[in-house]
Amino acid sequence: MTALQHPYPARHEGPAPRVPFTVVDEVTRHCLEPREPETVHIEVHLPRRPDPDRLRAAFTEALRRHPRILMREAPGPWYRRRYEWELTREPDTDVVTFLEPGPDVLERARERALTVAPPLALSPPVRLEVIDRVLLLVINHTALDGPACLRVLATAADIYGGRDNAPATPPVRAAAPQSAPEPPGPGGGTGFAPVARVAHGAPTGGAGNGMLIAELPVPRRPKGAPYTVNDQLMVATARMIAAWNHERGSRPRPMRITMPVDDRTRGLDMPIGNGTRLVEVPFQVAELAGHPDVSELLRRTAERTLALKAVTRPQLGHGAALLTAPVLPVGIRSALTRGLRRAAAPWTSTTLLSNIGRIPYPLDFGEDTGRATAVWFSAPARMPRGLTVTTASTGGRLHLALRWSGALLGPGDGARLRDLFEQYLDATSEGGGPS
């Protein structure tokens, strides 16, 4: 449902409208784990502190203009066949909070973003905490994804500052080869053998996720290169994990990296919800061993990502679509889904790389507050993956977020992974040869 399709007719009376959970919503709902909440964090840095009353009014009006975000989980018995969202006219609670500035306030807000999910029982399942010049938006991923909420935030910026926050035209990829390869088959091109897991570091053992954010240069590409920045990020991520595992003596295994693909428009008609589909990019052991030819690895990766993006398939694949068919009660499907998830852990992809790319909106809050200078995203990092890599670019800078499970890694591990990522991302800018 888009902003142009309001769920309430002009004279609506009676019960609130309901819409079924999507496949992504339901699978996430089945697998909720209190120790590792499914949250998405968006962190926007502005030149100046916004006015509290104006921002609260603008964000609330933006919610109304995107009514699909005004939803809560509808109650029901365990034996019902579907989970449903109940759409509301207004927010159930004030989701915007202004926090008093202090030395640790932002750090504590980041920790809450990774450990405390907005409740599904209240509409909307998001919260916006403002710390001086930082907007920290936290999303319950059972209901929504980052790009959808960024669209709502862009609408709020437009209302707040009176500036045009229309999305920019997306970049065009270089022409594809004459004969693109077939997409990987079963096992994502790695067969049915278990794939590489991120080796354990020095985990904290605490609840929730840990996170490290960094600002890096956007990697350079030769003009007309057959690969994109996304492909450079994919190669850097694969090599980072291969090196990390090698340092810890892990046996080399094939690797698969999950990559969200978002085909939605970015205008006011953008569908709000969980709208990305997931594909898995394979890497063989030999491709990442030693000092590979980076230009050749980039070329192969570009062919794979291009082929995978071109395939039409359900958001989480055909198996998930079958598993969420409303044949059995949700309580039974929930137990089946959790059991299958545990059984499939050895074949779960190694990590997730979510590249938002160039932020499509100016996020311009007007003369008094200014335009966003940096935007970070982070995606949930539950086990068995235990690590996610999320990137976005603003003002010619790459904003990287590494997020990990406290059962897998600790803060020092995050710093080492950042160093490896930066090293291998730099190598993709050098234009080829062994590295």
N, C-alpha and C positions, 0 to 999 in steps of 0.2 A: 504494500500500500504506500502511495506517495503522498506528498504534501497536497496534491491536487485532488485527492480522493478522501474527503473527510468522512470518518466512520459514522457520524451522527447526521441524519437528515435534519433539515431546518426545524421541524417540529417533532423530533424524536421523543417518544415516551416509552416507558417500560424498562426492562433489563438492559444493562450495558451490552453493546455488541461484543461478540467473541470471535476470535480467529484461531484456527488450530496451530499448534507448534509446527515449525518446519522440521525437516530431518535433522539439521544442525542443532536447532533448539532442543529437540527431544533427546538426541544422543548426549549432548552436554548435560541436560537435566538428569538423565539416568546415572551419569558417572560423577556427580558432584561429590567432592571430598572435602569435608570441613577443614582439614589441615592444609589444603592447597586450593584456595578458592579460585574460581575461573573469572578473573578480572582482566580487563584491558585498561591500561593507564595511558592517558594523553596529557602531556605537559607542554604548555605554551608559555613562552617567555615574551613579555611585552616591554617596551621602553619605559613606560610609566604606569603607575598604579591606577586601575580603573575605579570609577566612582561606584560605591556599593549599591546605591538605590537604582542607578541607571542600568548597571550590569544585571542585577537581579530581575528587573523588569524586562530587559531585552532577552535574557535567556528564557524566562517564562513565556514570553510571546513567541520565541523561536520554537519552543515545545508545541505550542498551539498550532503553529504553521506546518509542523511535521507531526500530525496527530498519531501516527503509528508508533511513535516513541512513548506516548502516554498509555502505558499498558501495565498490567500486573497479572500474575498467574491466577487464573480462576480456580477456586477451591473445587474439590471433587473427591469421590471415593477412590481407593486404590484400584478397584476393578473397572474403572471407566476405560474406554477404548482410546481416548485421546487426551493429551494435555491441551489446554486452551489458554489463550491470552484474553483478558477482559480489558476492553478499551475504555478509557475514562475521559471525561470532558476536560478536567483540570488535574494538575498534580495533586497527589495525596498528601504531599509534604513539601516544605521549602527545601529544594535540593541545593541551593547556593549558600555557602557559608564563607564568611570572611574571618580569617584567623589573624590574631595579633602577631605582628612580626617578632622574631626572636632568633637566636643563633641556631636552634635545632628544629624549628617549626617545619621547614620544608622537608627535612630528612624524615621527621616523624610522619608527615603527610604522605611521603612516598612509601613508607613502611605500611601505613594503613591501606594504601592503594593495592598492595600486594598481599595483604592478610585479611582484609575485611571487605566483603563484597556488598554492594547495595542490595537490600532485600528484594526478592522477587514478588513479595506480597504487597509492595507499595509501588504506586505509579508516579514517575517513571523509575526504572531500576538503574539510575545513574545518580552521581553526586558531583558537585563542582565545588572544590575548595580553592579559595583565593588567598595566596600568601604574598602580600606586597605586589610585585609585578608578575607573579606566576599564577596561571590558571591550571589547576590540576583536576582533570576530569577523569572519574573512575566509572567504569561500565561493568555491569554484570554480563559476562559473555554468553550466558545462556540465552539472553534476549537480543543482544546487539553486538555489532562489531565496530572497530575503530573508524573505518571510512564513513559509516553511516552517522556516527556521532560527530565526526569532524564536519560533516555537512550541516548538522544542526548548529554547531558552534560558529560556522561561517555565517549562517543566517542571523545568529545573535550579534555578531560583529557588525553586520550590515544595519541591523536595527539600532544598535548602540551608537555607532559613529556616523550613520548616514552616508557611508561610502559604498561604492560598488564592490561587492565581494564575489562576483560571478567567477566561475572556474575558468582557468586558462585552458587553451587548446592543448590536449595531450601531445607529447612528442611522438613523432613518426619513426618507426623502426626502419632500419636500412633494408633494402630489398632482400628477400629470402633467396637461398640457392634455388636453381632451376628444379631440382628434385629433392624436396625435403624428405628426411628419413621418416619411416613409420614410427609412431610413438611406442615406447617400451611396452611390452606385453606383461603377463602375470609376473609378479615379483618386482615390477618396476625396472626390468632389465638386469636385476641382480639374482634372478632365479628364486628358489624357495629356501635358500640357506638363511640362517639368522643374519641380520645386518649389524654393522658396528653400533655399539653403544658408547656414549660419552663416558670415559673412564672417571671413576670416583676421584675426587680431590680430597680436601679437608672440610667435610660438610659440617654445618653448624648444628644440624639435627632439629632446628626450630621449625615452627609452623610457618606456612606461607612460603613465599619466594624471596630470594635476594636479587638485587639488581645493581648494575653499573652502567652509567651513561657517559658518553664521550662525544666530542665534536672532532671530526676529521675532515680533511680535504675530500671533495668528490673526485674519484679516480678519473684520470684523463683517458681519452680514447682517440685513436687516429681517426681523421675525417673519413667517413664512409665505412667504418669498421663493421663487420658482419655481426658483432655482438653488442649487447647493451650494458649499461651500468649494472642492471640486475644480474646479468651473467657474470660480471666481474665480482659482484658481491657473493654470488653462488660459489664461484671458484675459491674465493678467499675463505668462505665459511667451511667448505670441504677440507681445504688444506689446514685450516686452523685446528679442526677436530682431529685430522690425521696426525698432525704434529703433537697435539696434546696427548693423544692416546699412545703415540710412540714414546714420549717422554716417560710415560707410566708403565711401559712394558706390556701394553695390551696387544693381543694377537690381531694383526691386520684383518679386516673383514670388508666386504663391499659396503658401500654407504648409500643411503637414500635420504634426500633432504626434501621435506614437505614445503611446497610453495603455494601460497594462496593466489588465486587468479580472480580478479574483480572486473566483470564486464559491465557493471552498472554505469549509467550516466552520472554526471556530477552536478547537474542542475537541481532546481527545486523539485523536479519530478523524480529524483533519485529514490528508489525503493529503500525504506528504512527497515533494518533488521540485520540478520546474519546473511549476507548476500554473496560471500565469496565461495568459490569451489576450490578444492584442494587437489593438487597434483603432486607427484613424487618424482624428483629428478635423481637418476641413478649415477653412481660413480664406482668404477671398478678399482680393486686394490692397486693394480699396476699403474693406473692413471695418476695416483696420488703419491706413489712411492718415490723416494730419492729426490731428484731435482728435475721435475717434469718440464717439458716444453710448454710454457704458459700460453703462448699464442695458439698452440694446437689444442690445449685443454679448453681455452676460451671458445674456440671454434666448435668443438664437440658439444660443449655445454649449451651454446647458442642454438645448435641444431635440435637438441633435446627439448629445451624450454619452448622453442617455437612450435615444435610438433605437439607437445603436451597442451599448450594453450589452444591449439586448433581443434582438439578433440572435444566433442560434446558429450558430457557425461553428468550424472547426478553430482550434487555438491560433495558428498562424501563417498561416492562410488555406488555401484549397484547393490553391494551387500548391505550397506547401511539403509538404503531405500527399502530393501526387502524387510530388514529387521524392524523398521519403524512402521510398517504397514499396520493399520488399525484392525488387526485380526484378533489378537490376544489382548487382555487387559494390560494397562500400562505397568501395573505392579509386576506382572510376569515378564513383560518385555524388559523392564528395568533390570531384573535379576539376570536374564539372559545376556543383556548387553554388558553388564559388569563382568560376568563370567567369561564371555568371549574376549573382552578387553584384556583380562588377566592372562588368558591362554595365548593371546596373540602378541603379548609383550615382546618376545624375541624377534618378531618380524615387524614391529612398529618402526617407523622411520627414525633415523638417527637424531635428527633435530628439525626445527622449523625455521625457515628464513622468510620473514614477512617484510618485503620492501614496499613501502608506501610510495616511494619515488618522490619526485618533486611535488611539494604540497600544492594542490591545485588551486587553492583559494589564497588571496592576499592576507586574510585574517587581519584586516585593517579596521581598527576600532576608532578611527577618527583622529583629529588633530590633537585632542587632549590626551589620548592614551597611546596612539601609535599603532604601527604594524608589527606583527609577530617577528621576532628576531631569531627564534629557534623553536622547533617543535619536535618533541620526542614521543614515541609510542613504545609500549612494551606489551607482549602477548604472554598468556599463561604458560608456565613451564613445569607442568606436572610430570611425575614419573609415569612411564618408563623413559620418555625422552629426557626430561629433566633440564633441558637448556633450549632457549629460543633466542634468535637473533632478529632484531627489528630495526629497520633503517628508514629514514626519511631525509629529504634535503630541503633546506630553506636558505635563501641568500647565497647560494653557491657553496654551502657547507653541508657535510653529511652528518646527520645526528644518529648515533648508534646507541642502542640499548641492548645489553646482554642481561638476560633474566634466567635464573636457575632455581631449581628445587633445593631447599635446605637439606634434603636427604642425600644430595649428590655433591654439592660444591659449597665453598665458602667464599668470603670477600677476596682473600688473596688469590684464589683460583680465578675469580672473575677478572682480576687485574692481569694475570698471566694470559688468559684467553684474549683480552683486549689487545695486548701487545702482539700476540701471534696474528690476530685478525688484521691489525694495522700493517704488520710486516708483509703479509700475503696480499693485502689489497694494494699496497704500494707496488708490489711485483707485477700486478695486472696493468699498471699504468706505464710500465717500461716498454711495452710493445712487443714482447716475445722473447724467445730464447729460454734456455733452462734457468730455473731459479729455485 
